[in-house]
Amino acid sequence: MVQRQIFALPGRGVMCRAAGHDLHGDCLSCATCGSSLRNVGHHFIEDKFYCEVHGRQKKGLGPAMDPNLAA
């Protein structure tokens, strides 16, 4: 899992720093399903961010599933 910081920059708004990248909080989303990663765990694989479900799937650690259907 990737560590992240949340901070504000004048004129740029609330930003997230994750895996050495500065992103708007709204731009931090899963490369597979597009779900927001702003306040949840995520993975950074091959220069892309993934939700927990798709990150584990990409690493071969979990079955293919829709994170919106997970309990």
N, C-alpha and C positions, 0 to 999 in steps of 0.2 A: 504494500500500500504506500501511497505517496503522501509525504508531509506537505501541508499547505499553510499559508499565512493569509490573513485578510487584512487589508489596509486601505486607506483613502489617499488619493492624490488630488491636489487642487486642479480643477478643470477636467479631471478624468473620472471622478467618482470612485465607487468602491471597487477595489481590485483584489484579485487572488493571485498569490504566487505559489505555483505548484510545479515541481520538477524543473525549477529554474526558469519558468515561463511566467510572465505577468499577463493576466487575463482579466477582463471584466468578469465579475461573478456570474453574470447571465450567459457569458460565452463558454464557461467551463461546463462542457456536456460530453456525454458518451459518444464516441465515434460510430458506434453501431446503432444504438436506439435513439440517440439524441436527448436522453433524459438528463436533467440538471444534476451536476455533481457538486453543487455549491455547498451543501451541508451534509454530504454523505461520503463514505469511503470510496476511493477510486484507485485505478491502476494506470500507470503510464508505460505503454508498450510500443516500441517502434515509432516513437515521436507522436503518439496519439493517446488521448485519455479515454478510459473505459469505466463503466459502472462496475460494481462488484461482480455481478453476474457475468457480464461479457468479458471482464478482465480475467476471471477464473476460467471461463470457456476458452479464451484466447491462449491461456497458459496450459490448456488441456486438463484442468482440474475440476471441471464440472460439466454437467449435461447442457445441451442447448435448451434454453428456455426464455420466455418473455419475462423480464423483470417486473412488469406490471401485473403479472399473474402470480408472482411469488408471494408467499405469506410472510 
